[in-house]
């Protein structure tokens, strides 16, 4: 994995970032001439205990991946050297590109178990090939957007900033967590590359090491403020938080004479609600009513709700580990399953993992106040094009030109969260949201079962 | 994030994959001429409740990153356009490269809280710049290696295969989880790219969709076996597991006539211990004693221990989500902290987050049976070069030529796990491992506190 000056390729763009069985199955499909159109849908089987709803995200990267996925020459050479693959299969891979259709819930849409959030329609070997990476992309961003949405709901009016890169699971996790959190309503990220690649506002303060490296806390504060004259947030808990707040008050007039305004202070340890109250008093008495108080360190949605309820004078939060690892629920029970092949609906009947067959669509109904009330999972051919939540995203391997931007997805998420009824807004949801399985879907499942029983026994 | 035919750059190689405050602090350091040597150490503050020990991993990628980290021209242009950075700072970044020293625990070494697993010695702005990505690399692989080690201990003699790409947190997480699991003793991974990049054995079976796409289960089994004549593992739970096992028995003689030997069958749902017993009987009565039984689906270390204790005739396991997300503990409380600057030891005193100052070394002591007994955390200058566990890894920005390979790290991990005393091998550890803080470290902490009290109050 040695990198050059222009650093090496993104592993996320490699078609070898897949499970070996995808390649094994593809070869067998091709040998048997099984290249008719298959339909796969990606969905969540059931909610984690602490989730009342999910917020979908990741379609942008899924489309990027599908549009550009190709095998590189060194990858094909490596596959050939493994000895398990035929030359005709390797020739097929050399030409591989995704030319199928994709339908999906627009990013930022709320959804529930059993509702497909992405559908791939493509020749069987192609739809199979892209499974592992599609799940890898879609489940992670949806996981983080769904977690972030809980935080957004728990801290109305507060500034929320993603601080989670360091404890995210690798490079892409840090980067895409920033995107998913912003989509769900976070205000900014500390991750600079997310600023460059996605246009997300970046935000940051200073670290304890900066204070420790200086001869005194005052020297550190002054140096930092002069280096960032209109945007400095000073970290005040390295030694003694209240003493540091007094130092900030003492420094401010001299800085103001040079036109330097402090933006805020940050707390990162101790009883932060109580410290925030004391620091607020110190700052206000020192004439620094405009200086904001930020808090970080072990923040999750329960902590946010606690600060909110206690009325702690904290203006914004840096949220790290709990956000970017979705700490209480770091994975969804989700699947990408074949629903149709060669014009016939299919389903899996395995114990506890049975799926609903066919190309499905989601219809959503609202109550008089505009809140979402119930959904119906139905078959696509029973709905009109404008009825359902699932929309075309790619046609014949090309993305639709009007695919919503990240900003549009963020706007949608805000609108969707506003339409959540009270029980679903709770951090400890106890009532489920009704998703009705349409008669047509149940009938199709019975039909598939009769057909597969007759052939598989 | 549009990708070309030779796909786009790895975000993990970008120096913009950092927290904004690193850049802000660097600029301030440079403006103040604070470029003397700093020493930072990365360590875990405390163990998750369900971990008795940790297994370090990630140094290979950390060294790759440090050796090759440069700013790309488009990244510098973007930073310039943000307007927060001076031209002289941008010029500095253009020349940026890591020319510092790194000391570390060799990959595959067992360690405990407070013990540094990586130390960076470099000019302050350089050591600061690399913080976010170093933590991002080191904590994730160590997280997964530590989780995988529990599984390896819970299933002695069983084949363990990483199936976790799809639910890993993005591309790099899937790839590096495969590496960390292999390092900890897993036998193989399903992730093909991990085979190409790291030389890890790859392994895979077939999916439910393969069965569903065929006109019958028999047709699917035969097609797959003929396509992989010496290595087919057939998935037998799509419809009825025992019925499928009988089909395997019925197919085997015809395949054998064509020189095709089945390697195994896979269970993925239901009561797998009981199903494995029934399937074993069916296979054995059918003369397929050599056909192995694999299981997958919701496997974690507790499940592995349960199967082991019940004597279920399962030969190997595919382990996914619980492994690659470290599901019960998806992050460590860990930090990269300044321990020395400009020749003076430093420490952070924040409530509940105080650190031990100075360049430290770990001494390990063993009992008569060869098991590890206790460690001493001491100062490096009190030890001889060969005494301590922490070894040089990079000198002046170049990796040492004898840095252990992944295979060597895997061997080390096996030896280390063999030296774990019984209480630490438990999946529910109740006794901690003694790590003594040497008198010299405590004295240095007192000295630092006296110095910083006198200057910061």
Contacts between the chains, C-beta under 8 A, distances in Angstrom:
chain1	res1	chain2	res2	distance
A	1	B	60	7.6
A	1	B	61	6.6
A	1	B	64	5.0
A	1	B	197	6.0
A	1	B	198	8.0
A	2	B	64	6.1
A	2	B	67	7.5
A	2	B	68	6.6
A	3	B	10	7.1
A	3	B	13	4.6
A	3	B	64	6.2
A	3	B	65	7.6
A	3	B	67	7.7
A	3	B	68	3.6
A	3	B	69	7.9
A	4	B	68	6.7
A	5	B	68	7.6
A	5	B	70	5.4
A	6	B	9	6.8
A	6	B	72	6.2
A	7	B	9	5.3
A	7	B	10	5.6
A	7	B	13	3.0
A	7	B	14	6.8
A	7	B	68	6.3
A	7	B	70	7.6
A	7	B	72	7.5
A	8	B	9	7.3
A	8	B	10	5.3
A	8	B	13	6.1
A	9	B	6	6.8
A	9	B	7	5.2
A	9	B	8	7.3
A	9	B	9	7.0
A	9	B	10	6.1
A	10	B	3	7.2
A	10	B	7	5.5
A	10	B	8	5.2
A	10	B	9	6.1
A	10	B	10	4.7
A	10	B	11	6.5
A	10	B	171	7.1
A	11	B	10	6.6
A	11	B	171	4.7
A	11	B	172	6.1
A	11	B	175	5.1
A	11	B	193	6.0
A	11	B	197	7.6
A	12	B	170	6.9
A	12	B	171	3.2
A	12	B	172	7.5
A	13	B	3	4.7
A	13	B	7	3.0
A	13	B	8	6.1
A	14	B	7	6.7
A	14	B	193	5.4
A	16	B	192	4.5
A	16	B	193	4.0
A	16	B	195	7.9
A	16	B	196	5.6
A	17	B	165	7.1
A	17	B	171	5.7
A	17	B	174	6.6
A	17	B	175	6.8
A	17	B	191	7.0
A	17	B	192	7.4
A	17	B	193	4.6
A	18	B	165	7.4
A	18	B	191	7.5
A	18	B	192	5.7
A	18	B	193	7.7
A	19	B	163	7.2
A	19	B	165	6.1
A	19	B	166	7.4
A	19	B	190	4.2
A	19	B	191	6.7
A	19	B	192	7.3
A	19	B	204	5.8
A	20	B	190	5.2
A	20	B	191	7.8
A	20	B	192	5.4
A	20	B	195	7.8
A	20	B	202	4.8
A	20	B	203	6.5
A	20	B	204	3.2
A	21	B	190	6.7
A	21	B	204	3.7
A	21	B	205	5.5
A	21	B	206	5.6
A	21	B	207	5.9
A	22	B	204	8.0
A	22	B	207	7.9
A	23	B	192	6.7
A	23	B	204	7.9
A	24	B	204	5.9
A	24	B	206	6.8
A	24	B	224	7.4
A	24	B	227	7.0
A	24	B	228	5.8
A	25	B	206	5.8
A	25	B	207	6.4
A	25	B	209	7.6
A	25	B	210	4.9
A	25	B	224	7.4
A	27	B	227	5.5
A	28	B	210	7.3
A	28	B	223	5.2
A	28	B	224	5.3
A	28	B	226	7.8
A	28	B	227	3.7
A	28	B	228	7.6
A	29	B	210	7.9
A	29	B	213	7.4
A	31	B	223	7.4
A	31	B	226	7.7
A	31	B	227	5.6
A	32	B	223	5.2
A	34	B	213	6.2
A	34	B	214	7.7
A	38	B	209	7.7
A	38	B	213	6.8
A	40	B	209	7.3
A	60	B	1	7.5
A	61	B	1	6.6
A	64	B	1	5.1
A	64	B	2	6.1
A	64	B	3	6.2
A	65	B	3	7.6
A	67	B	2	7.4
A	67	B	3	7.6
A	68	B	2	6.7
A	68	B	3	3.6
A	68	B	4	6.7
A	68	B	5	7.6
A	68	B	7	6.4
A	69	B	3	8.0
A	70	B	5	5.5
A	70	B	7	7.7
A	72	B	6	6.2
A	72	B	7	7.5
A	75	B	196	6.6
A	78	B	195	7.8
A	78	B	196	4.7
A	79	B	192	8.0
A	82	B	195	7.7
A	82	B	202	7.9
A	84	B	228	6.9
A	84	B	231	7.2
A	124	B	213	6.0
A	128	B	207	7.6
A	128	B	209	6.4
A	131	B	166	7.6
A	131	B	207	7.8
A	132	B	165	5.3
A	132	B	166	5.2
A	133	B	165	8.0
A	133	B	171	7.6
A	135	B	166	3.9
A	135	B	167	7.1
A	136	B	165	6.0
A	136	B	166	5.4
A	136	B	167	7.6
A	136	B	168	6.3
A	136	B	170	6.7
A	136	B	171	6.8
A	136	B	174	5.9
A	137	B	170	7.6
A	139	B	166	7.2
A	139	B	167	6.0
A	140	B	168	7.8
A	140	B	169	5.0
A	140	B	170	5.3
A	143	B	169	7.8
A	163	B	19	7.2
A	165	B	17	7.1
A	165	B	18	7.4
A	165	B	19	6.1
A	165	B	132	5.3
A	165	B	136	6.0
A	166	B	19	7.4
A	166	B	131	7.6
A	166	B	132	5.2
A	166	B	135	3.9
A	166	B	136	5.4
A	166	B	139	7.1
A	166	B	336	8.0
A	167	B	135	7.2
A	167	B	136	7.6
A	167	B	139	6.0
A	167	B	331	4.6
A	167	B	332	7.7
A	167	B	334	7.6
A	168	B	136	6.3
A	168	B	140	7.8
A	168	B	169	6.8
A	169	B	140	5.0
A	169	B	143	7.8
A	169	B	168	6.8
A	169	B	169	3.7
A	169	B	170	6.8
A	169	B	172	7.7
A	169	B	173	3.9
A	169	B	177	7.9
A	169	B	325	7.4
A	169	B	330	7.7
A	170	B	12	6.9
A	170	B	136	6.7
A	170	B	137	7.6
A	170	B	140	5.3
A	170	B	169	6.8
A	170	B	170	6.1
A	170	B	171	7.7
A	170	B	172	3.3
A	170	B	173	4.3
A	170	B	175	7.8
A	170	B	176	5.7
A	171	B	10	7.1
A	171	B	11	4.7
A	171	B	12	3.2
A	171	B	17	5.7
A	171	B	133	7.6
A	171	B	136	6.7
A	171	B	170	7.7
A	171	B	172	4.6
A	172	B	11	6.1
A	172	B	12	7.5
A	172	B	169	7.7
A	172	B	170	3.3
A	172	B	171	4.6
A	172	B	172	5.0
A	172	B	173	7.1
A	173	B	169	3.9
A	173	B	170	4.3
A	173	B	172	7.1
A	173	B	173	5.4
A	174	B	17	6.6
A	174	B	136	5.9
A	175	B	11	5.1
A	175	B	17	6.8
A	175	B	170	7.8
A	176	B	170	5.7
A	177	B	169	7.9
A	190	B	19	4.2
A	190	B	20	5.1
A	190	B	21	6.7
A	191	B	17	7.0
A	191	B	18	7.5
A	191	B	19	6.7
A	191	B	20	7.8
A	192	B	16	4.5
A	192	B	17	7.4
A	192	B	18	5.7
A	192	B	19	7.3
A	192	B	20	5.4
A	192	B	23	6.7
A	192	B	79	8.0
A	193	B	11	6.0
A	193	B	14	5.4
A	193	B	16	4.0
A	193	B	17	4.6
A	193	B	18	7.6
A	195	B	16	7.9
A	195	B	20	7.8
A	195	B	78	7.8
A	195	B	82	7.7
A	196	B	16	5.6
A	196	B	75	6.6
A	196	B	78	4.7
A	197	B	1	5.9
A	197	B	11	7.6
A	198	B	1	7.9
A	202	B	20	4.8
A	202	B	82	7.9
A	203	B	20	6.5
A	204	B	19	5.8
A	204	B	20	3.2
A	204	B	21	3.7
A	204	B	23	7.9
A	204	B	24	5.8
A	205	B	21	5.5
A	206	B	21	5.6
A	206	B	24	6.7
A	206	B	25	5.8
A	207	B	21	6.0
A	207	B	22	7.9
A	207	B	25	6.4
A	207	B	128	7.6
A	207	B	131	7.8
A	208	B	337	7.3
A	208	B	338	7.6
A	208	B	348	4.8
A	208	B	350	6.9
A	209	B	25	7.6
A	209	B	38	7.7
A	209	B	40	7.3
A	209	B	128	6.5
A	209	B	337	7.0
A	209	B	338	4.0
A	209	B	346	7.9
A	210	B	25	4.9
A	210	B	28	7.3
A	210	B	29	7.9
A	212	B	338	5.1
A	212	B	341	7.0
A	212	B	346	4.3
A	212	B	347	7.4
A	212	B	348	6.5
A	212	B	452	8.0
A	213	B	29	7.5
A	213	B	34	6.2
A	213	B	38	6.8
A	213	B	124	6.0
A	213	B	338	6.4
A	213	B	341	4.7
A	213	B	342	8.0
A	213	B	346	7.2
A	214	B	34	7.7
A	215	B	455	6.0
A	216	B	455	4.7
A	216	B	456	5.7
A	217	B	456	4.9
A	223	B	28	5.1
A	223	B	31	7.4
A	223	B	32	5.3
A	224	B	24	7.4
A	224	B	25	7.4
A	224	B	28	5.3
A	226	B	28	7.8
A	226	B	31	7.7
A	227	B	24	7.0
A	227	B	27	5.5
A	227	B	28	3.7
A	227	B	31	5.6
A	228	B	24	5.8
A	228	B	28	7.6
A	228	B	84	6.9
A	231	B	84	7.1
A	237	B	350	5.0
A	237	B	351	7.5
A	238	B	348	6.1
A	238	B	349	7.0
A	238	B	350	6.2
A	239	B	349	5.6
A	239	B	350	8.0
A	239	B	452	6.4
A	239	B	453	7.9
A	239	B	456	4.8
A	240	B	456	7.6
A	240	B	457	7.6
A	243	B	456	7.6
A	243	B	457	6.5
A	268	B	350	6.6
A	268	B	353	7.9
A	269	B	350	4.1
A	269	B	351	4.7
A	269	B	352	6.0
A	269	B	353	5.4
A	270	B	350	7.5
A	270	B	351	4.2
A	270	B	352	7.5
A	321	B	331	4.7
A	325	B	169	7.4
A	325	B	325	7.9
A	325	B	330	4.2
A	325	B	331	4.9
A	326	B	330	7.5
A	327	B	330	5.7
A	327	B	331	6.4
A	330	B	169	7.7
A	330	B	325	4.2
A	330	B	326	7.5
A	330	B	327	5.7
A	330	B	330	4.1
A	331	B	167	4.6
A	331	B	321	4.7
A	331	B	325	4.9
A	331	B	327	6.4
A	332	B	167	7.7
A	334	B	167	7.7
A	336	B	166	8.0
A	337	B	208	7.3
A	337	B	209	7.0
A	338	B	208	7.6
A	338	B	209	4.0
A	338	B	212	5.1
A	338	B	213	6.5
A	341	B	212	7.0
A	341	B	213	4.7
A	342	B	213	7.9
A	346	B	209	7.9
A	346	B	212	4.3
A	346	B	213	7.2
A	347	B	212	7.4
A	348	B	208	4.8
A	348	B	212	6.5
A	348	B	238	6.1
A	349	B	238	7.0
A	349	B	239	5.6
A	350	B	208	6.9
A	350	B	237	5.0
A	350	B	238	6.2
A	350	B	239	8.0
A	350	B	268	6.6
A	350	B	269	4.1
A	350	B	270	7.5
A	351	B	237	7.5
A	351	B	269	4.7
A	351	B	270	4.3
A	352	B	269	6.0
A	352	B	270	7.6
A	353	B	268	7.9
A	353	B	269	5.4
A	452	B	239	6.4
A	453	B	239	8.0
A	455	B	215	6.0
A	455	B	216	4.7
A	456	B	216	5.7
A	456	B	217	4.9
A	456	B	239	4.8
A	456	B	240	7.6
A	456	B	243	7.6
A	457	B	240	7.6
A	457	B	243	6.5
